[in-house]
């Protein structure tokens, strides 16, 4: 079924296909009985998520990375495909349209994607409305960032606005300082500004959690960091007392492309998919060596089969996320991985 859908969608430009594909999926999920939806996409009968708010990623092992459902419009249908948790966003305080189009490109032979979307999203208030009264058996994380026109020295307030507004509706938060598509954003991965942001969020979480359950805070990092930078980041994560790390975001390099000879024609942007796997796996291994055992580590980047999923888990990841592999392989990839790791 997905092979046919993919052939049709891949006739369209990538961003148009993205919107049509997700809107169609949500429509089908809404109108079809649950058993028919599962039959259509060959989804096994999974047991319900065993959600332990105090140990969120103990049993939740496979999720959807941020970027696919930016505006929390499709998380119910995506969860129905078998994702145990869905990360939406990146969300910014104010709505923004993102970078000029075209800004999303497929490298089909390499099973990769280049994007320079630029945090296009509907803003925190609209997304809060969509997550209010979400089903309790769906785990939704919110990836938060700053608006493009917010200077870095004012970035803390943007992250705090998103955190405060979405605290009651999110199951966990991800701090995005690693997208290559917002000017100067990656400068916030440096030790001093990163410490300020994470400490501010942890202090805010302590205040907000007095009236509700503790919410996990994770930091999403780039795959293009040096070993010394990774050491600094782990030190900041430990000292700020946030819960862990997601490794990794997209890469600004064009390494490991086997088939795309004229890649410069696509311009700038983050590369995801199969060519990213070696970088992401290396970062996960390095982080695992440095990160205390009580911290969460989620691996993402180039996972497109059961072998790579297991390699990421063996490297020390508590859970994994899919994105580009899901675009190319479809729901069958979720089913295969869940079966192979027995979740």
Buried (B, 14 or more C-beta within 10 A) or exposed (E): EBEEBBEEBBEEEBBBBBEEBBEBBBEBBEEBEEEEBBEEBEBEEBEEBEBEEEEBBEBBBBBBBBBBBBBBBBBBBBBBBBBBBBBBBBBBBBBBEBBEEEBBBBBEEBBBBBBBBBBBBBBBEBBBEBBEEBEEEBBBBBBBBBBBEBEBEEBBEBBBBBBBBBBEBBBBBBBBBBBBBBEEBBEBBBBEBBBBBBBBBBEBBEEBEEEEEEBBBBBBBBBBBEEEBBBBBBBBBBEBBBBBBBBBBBBBBBEBBEEBEEBEEBEEBBBBBBBBBBBBBBBBBBBBEBBEEEBBBBBBBBBBBBEBBBBBBEBBBBBBBBBBBBBBBBBBBBBBBBEBBEB
